[in-house]
Amino acid sequence: MRQQLDLIKDQAYALEEQLIKWRRHFHQYPELSFQESQTSDYIVEVLESLNVFTIERGIAKHGIIATITKGSGPVIGIRADMDALPITEQNDLPYTSAYPGVMHACGHDAHMAILLGVAVLVASDYQTENFRGTVKLIFQPAEEDTDIDGKTGAPYFIEAGLTKQVDAFLALHMCPWQRTGSIQVNKGASMANVDNFCLTIMGKGGHGGYPHESKDPIWMLGFVLQGLYGVISRKIDPLEVGTISVGKVSGGQNPNIIPDTVKIIGTIRSYSDKVRKQLIKEIDQVAQLVYSFEGDYQFEIESGEPVLDNNDQLIDMIENAGLSLFPGMEISHAPYGMGGEDFGHFTKEIPGAMFFLGCAQSEETKHSLHASDFMLDEAALSIGTGIIKATIDSYFREYYTTERLLNENC
């Protein structure tokens, strides 16, 4: 096994120049959610050059599933997201985004490059006797945004039957708050359920000089906002994870006119279905305060990503793969935050796990995700490629070991 691990490590490092080339191409030519046509064409060109993958296209418009299989055995899926963000890049680099207002500011360019690297390593392994089973490489559009039907990319792959064809999923995410050469892992709930809400307070408008003749929704707004911000501190178990944030309040146009309505738009984040349902219920109850002031309300919920639920055994495999390839690797054990990740759609259906790959060159070069100056240390690309390939091997090895023991005991 040590010999195979050393081979993976050597192959991953040998790919570094190519990984950087791929990543910089994706970075220079970013495309927004559901618009990743050129990105898709480029990926398919690389995959076809390997001459071992069966390629499906067109899922979620520009999605790709590349399958390689030999004999019977388990099926593992590896997912990379493809879309960029509507952000104007502030970096001055030879490969800075060529498209104003569009940028890979969340590391998806690196995710795609790493998955292409995994494709090369799997294709090489396929030529040997070591390979048995099926690997599906999933290049997924639209992780960041929804379409007119309110869906990101992952649900379309599920509707196409992918989760019925795969036994387990793996994914990674770039982690600019961890140093290159480290990873962050977590078992169970690791990123949040996401629900956005729109609460419209309805009153009766009037002249600002005669407020007693109106039912002022802005006056009602003050009580509702206090109620919303009190939900977390007084209604939710302190041992649970959840939050409500208001992102926009709008109403009225003129200084002397009291409006008929005021809108509150915000987001709800949670780590369990129990808290998810409770937060929605609590917002609805807070909104009922307006009845005391002769007002009314409308409450709308847009349900987003489910919680990212990391499978314990797969996380152990990822952690062991990292330590086996890179002894002394720093590993942090903590949830990844209150952000949403549509990979959670997959982990809701079948076992899956995502790890965060450190990509900060130093303490001074740490960046935030979704920032206009987001940068990553490209030395992390080979590390991520190696860890995923070693985890695939570990998954197959455990499956066949279990199968052999079962046969021996029959």
Buried (B, 14 or more C-beta within 10 A) or exposed (E): EEEBBEBBBEBBBEBBEBBBEBBBBBBBBBBBBBBBEEBBEBBBEBBEEBEBBEBBBEBBBBBBBBBBBBEEBBBBBBBBBBBBBEBEBEBEEEBEBEBEEBBBBBBBBBBBBBBBBBBBBBBBBBEEEBBBBBBBBBBBBBBBBBBEEEBBBBBBBBEBEBBEBBBBBBBBBBBBBBBBBBBBBBBBBBBBBBBBBBBBBBBBBBEBEEEEEBBBBBBBBEBBBEBBBEBBEEBBEEEBBBBBEBEEBEBBEEEEEBBBBBBBBBBBBBBBEEBBEBBBEBBBEBBBBBEEBEBBBEBEBEEBBBBBBBBEBBBBBBBEBBBBBBEEBEBBEEBBBBBBBBBBBBBBBBBBBBBBBBBBBEEEBBBEBEBBEBBBBBBBBBBBBBBBBBBBBBBBBEBBEEEEEEEEEE
